[in-house]
Every structure is written in C-alpha cells, then in structure tokens.
Amino acid sequence: MTQSLRVVFAGTPEFAAAALAAIHAAGFSVPLVLTQPDRPAGRGMKLTASPVKRFAVEHGLKVAQPASLRRAGKYPQEAAEAIDLLRATPHDVMVVAAYGLILPQEVLDVPPRGAINIHASLLPRWRGAAPIHRAIEAGDAETGITLMQMDAGLDTGAMIREARTPILPDDTTATLHDRLAHMGAELIVAGLRDLERDGSLPSTPQPDDGTTYAEKIAKNEAALDWRRPAEELARQIRAFDPFPGAFGTLDDTAIKIWAAQPVEVSSGAEAGTIAEVSSDGIVVICGGGGALKLTQLQKPGGKRLPAREFLAGAPLAKGQRFALR
C-alpha cells in the first residue's frame, strides 16, 4: 500500500536500519536518507558503509552523508550543502533514529511536520548516547521505545507515544537492542500512519522528575572491579555485550568475560581470587562476600568459549587472582 506522507530519514546503525526498512515496506515515500560518512571497520580497516546506507543503496534511495549539520562546526561547507539539499527535497516529516549527529534548530525547522525521534528508553530516563547499555547496567526492570518530537535539546522533546518491554535476567545489550529495534520499527510505522490520517500527533512534555543521562560507553569502563558486588558485575558483563566486552586481568592477560552468574560461596579470600575451577565455570570472589561464576570467556586472539572449552586451552587454578582493576 502506498502512503502519501513523504519521510526524510536520518540514522546510522542497525537499530536505525530496522526502522527505515519498516517505513519503506509500509509504502511511505523516502525521498532522502541522511547517514554518517563511511567509517574504517574490521581488521583491514576498510571504509564501510553504515547499515542505513546499505539498505538505502540496495533499495534505490537517495543518500547524503554530511560529516556535520552545524554551520558553525568543523565542516561548515558540508553542513550548508546538506541543509540546502534537505530544503530542496520535498517532504513532510523527518524521522531520526540513532543518527549520531547533532541536529541544530535550523535543521529541525525544515520538515513541515517536524522531526520525530525513535529513542531506545522510556524518557526522561536514559537520555543520551547509550540508553540500552545503561538500563541493563543499572538493573532497570523494564525499558522501551519512546517516539519524541525533537527539539534542540538532548532527547528533551515532547513524548508522542511509548512501548515497554521487561529487561530479562539474561538480556544482553545485543538481545535487548534487537528487541527494541523491532519495537521501534513497529511504533514509528504506526505513528506515521496516524500522522498521515490525522495531520498531527498529540504529544506530552517530558516530566522533570526521573531524568538520567546515558553517557557514551568508554572502553576504560570495561575492566571489572572485583571489589564491587557480584550482582553489579553480572549486569556490567551483560550490558557490555557485544561492546566493549567486560574483562578481567589475570597474570597481565586481559580475559574477556561474556557470561557470568552470581553465586553463594563461603570463602575468606580477597576479591578477585579464584575460589573454584570446574567445567561448569570459574568462581571468582567479589566484594560484599559474594562471588561470580564465569561461564563464557575469551582469551586475546581467541573465540568466545564456554568455560569447559576455555579451560582446555587456558588452564586456571584455585587461588589465582585477577587484578582488582
């Protein structure tokens, strides 16, 4: 079914590509796709197109990849050309999902019906760059998708609608990301259909209470501090899967830890000490008297392996100790 609403889309990673694919499949015209410039990736560091660009090219959609949309920024010429292109492209609304570039008010003023953001949290909780990671890390019981009318602030615009999902005990950022991407795709298509039918979408200002910021994940956060409680470390491990991957350092070797469960153990050993080694997992003492059973590990240059297979190639012993940080 063909829709009359014309949608400019701005996004970059897989999360955004899922939304673009759903908008395209629903029959909306997409006269322009904005995505970040190609980036070096993989072992060969070859320039690689974003998932959004790959989808757009495969489906014959026009693509622009400005390095910035701010005239006062580092790339004023690129920004000016992109804004001119946006103004010259007949459209009704802009949809933005994990684009990664700041959209100044000048850009937000171009679409006749404004810009709608697909944000992977229940706003105002977890505004910012890494809402999925931070929700798992903090132990939130649920999260979801918020459609938001964009303004010039950081995820501060009025909320249009939301969808919720529980955070499961074994959810990682990878599994939760895929679920939220699917939810976001469904929610934006429903929203665009309502916008086309009604001409506008009701929205509610975000409350002031409950605002938190999801800072971008830094690689230096990935080191496990064994002095922390086991429950917190287990959440950190799930939150940092697939990136950047939590790790512990043993005999000057960084061992990535991809899966672990808190366990009860009676030991007076110091935090970071290996209390048990078995094919089921490696039990490490943590802060607060608890312990963590490591069940999936990876040594440098190796693959993710269950504990049994990991130990076959990298034997560990009771009494060895991980560095505290």
N, C-alpha and C positions, 0 to 999 in steps of 0.2 A: 504494500500500500504506500503510495506517495503522499508525503505531507507537504504543506505549503511553507512551513516555517523553515527559514534558512539559518543554519547554525555554523558560525565560525568556531573551530575547536582549538584549544591550546592545552598541550600536555606532552609528557615525555616518556615515562616508564611504562611497564606492563599494566600497572593499575589504570593508567590513563588510556592505554590502547584498548582495554576491555570496554571502556565507556564509549570510545569512538566507534568501535565495531558494532556496539548495540545501537547507537544513534544512526549509523549508516544502514544497518539491517532493518531498522524500523521505518526507513524510507525518507528520512529527513535529508534535505539537500545540505551538503557541506562544501561551500564554495572555497574555503581556505582552512588550512591546518597550520598552526604555529607549533613548532617544537624546537628543542635546544639543538645547537650545532652538533654534528657528528663528533664523537669522542674516541680517543685511543682506548682499546679494550683487548683483553685476552693476553696470552703470553707474547704474541708478536706485536702487541700494542698497535694494531691496525685501526685506522679510523673506522668507527662503527656507527651505523645509523641507529637512532632510538627506536624502540618498539612502535611508537606512534608514527614515526616517519615510514617505517617498513610497511605498516598497514596502509598508510595513505598512498604510497607509491604503488603498492600491489593493486589498489582499487582506483587508481587514476585520479586521486585528489590532489589539488594544488597545495604545495608545501612551501613555507617560508621558515628560515632558521636564523633569525637575528640573534646576535650574542647579547643584546640588551634591547629593552624598550624604553629606556630612560635617556632623554636628550642630553641631560646633564651628566651622564655617566661616562664610562670609558670608551664607549663605541657610539658617539653621537650620530655619525652618518648612517650606520646600520639601523639605529633606533628610528631616525627620521624616515628612512626608506620603508621600514616595516609599518610605521604608523600611516604613512601615505598609502601603502598597499591596503591596509585594513580599511581606511576611509574609502578607498576606491572600489572595494569589494562589497556589492550589495548583500546585506544580511540583516537578520532581525535580532539575533541574540548571540552572545558568546558563552561557550561552556569551557570551564577551566578545571583541569584535574592534574595535580602534581606536575605543574609546568616547570617550576624551578626558577622562573624569572619574576622579578617584581613588576607588577602592572601598575604604572602610575595613574593618577586620576584622569589624565588626558586620554589614556587608552580605554579606561572603564567608561568614559563618556561617549565613546564612539558607537557601540551597539545600541540601536534604538530601544531595545527592551532590557538593556543592562547585561551584566556578566554573572553567570551562575557558577559557583564553585562546588565541586564534589569533594568533600573533606572527610578523611577517614577517622573521625572521632565524633563523640556526642558533645558538640560545642555547648558551653565555652571550655569544657575540659579538653586539654591537649590541643590548643592552638599551636601552629608551628610545623617544623620540618619532619618530625619522626613520631607521629601520633600512635602508630601501631606498636612500635618497639616500646615506647614509654608506658602504654597501657598495660602491656604484659609485665614489664619490669616492676611497675608499681603494685601489681596484684589486683588490678581492677576486676570486678566481677563481670562486667559487660562493657561493650563498646559498640560502635556502629558507624553509620554514614550520616552526615548532615549536608543537605543542599543549602547553600548560603548565597544570598545576594551580595556580591562583592563590593567592598569599599576599599579605600586606600590603606586601611589598617591591616595588621597581620591577623587574618582569619577573624575579624571583628564584625563582619556584616550580619545583617538580619537573617534569621533562620527561616527557611521555606518549609522544609519537612525533614524527617529523620527516619532511619530504620535501625533496629537494635539487634545485637546478637550476643549471647553469652561468650565469655572467654573460657574455653575448656581447659581442664587441668594439663592436657598435653599439647595445647596450641603453641606453635612457634610463630615468629613473625611471618615465616613463609606460608604456613597454613592459614593464618588469620588474614594475611594480605589477600590470598586468593579468594577467600570467602567474602571479604569486604569489596574486592574489585567487582565480583559478580553482583553483590547487593547495590553497589554504586551505579553500575550499568543499568540495572532494572529501575532504580529510583529516578535517574535522570531521564530515561525514556518516558516514564510515567509523568514526570514533571513537564517535559517538553510537550507532550500530548495535551496536558491540561492548559499550558500556556497558549498553545495554538487554538484550543477551543474557547478559552475564556478571555484571552488577551492580556492577562496578568496573573501573577501568582501571589497569594497572600503570604506575608512574612511577619515574623515576630522578632523584635530586638533581643539580642543575647542578654541574659541576666549578668549583673556584675559579680555575683557570688559564684564561686566554684571555678574561676578561671585558673588554668595551669598552662605552662608552656612546654612543648615537647622539643627540647633542644636537639639539634642535629647530633647523630651518633658519631662520636670521635673514637678513632682506633685505640687511643690510650685508655678508654673505658673498658676494653675487652679483658684486661688482666683480672683474674679472680682474686679477691682479697679474702683469704680463708678465715680471717677473724670475724667476718660477717656471719649471720645466721644461715643455716643450710637452706631454709625456705627462700631467702632473698637470692642466694646464689643460684638456686634452681630456676628461679624466674629470670635472672640475668642470662643464664645459658639459653633459655627458650627465646628470650627477647632478641638475642644477638645471633640467632639462626635465621637466615643464612649469612648475614653480615653484621659485624665484622668477625664473628666467631669468638666465643669466650675461650680463654686459655689459662692454663697454669704452667709455671716454670719449674721443671724438675731437672736437677743436675745441669743447669744452664740451657736446657732444651725446652722450647715452648711446645706444649702439647695442647692441641685444641680439644675442647670438651663440648660435645654436641647434645648429649642427653645425660640426665642425672636425676636421682630422686632422693629427697631427704629420708634418712633412716635413723632409728634409735640405736645407740651404741654405748656401751659402758667402757670408757677409757679416760684416763687422766692425761693422755698425750696432748701435746701442744697443737694448736691449729695448723693445718697443712700436712700433718703427719698421716701416712697411710696406715690405717688400722687393720684392714683385711684385704686380701687379694684372692679372688676366685673367678671362675669362668663367668659368674653372674655379674661381676662388677668389682670396681676398686673403691673401697670405702675410705673416705678422707675426713679427718676431724675438722669441724668448723667451729666458729665462735658460738658461745651460748650453750655449749655442751652437746650440740647436735653433730650430725655427720651427713655426708653426701655420698651416695653410691653412684660412681661414674660408670655409665653403661655403653656409651658410644664415644670413641676417641679417635684422634688423628695425629700422627707424628709429622714433622716437616717433610714435605715432598710425598707423603703417603695419601691414602684414601681414608674416608670415614669408615671406621670398623666397629662392630660390636666388641665388647670387652674381651670375649674369648679369643677372637681372631687378633685383636690388638696385642694381647699378652703373648701370643705365639711368636710375634716378631719383635716385641719390646718388653721383655720380662721385667716386672716390677716386684718389689718385696715389701713386706710389712716393716714399718719403721723408717722407710724413706720419707723424705719431707719435701713438699712443694714450698717454693719461696712464697713468703707472705704477700708480696706484691711484685 
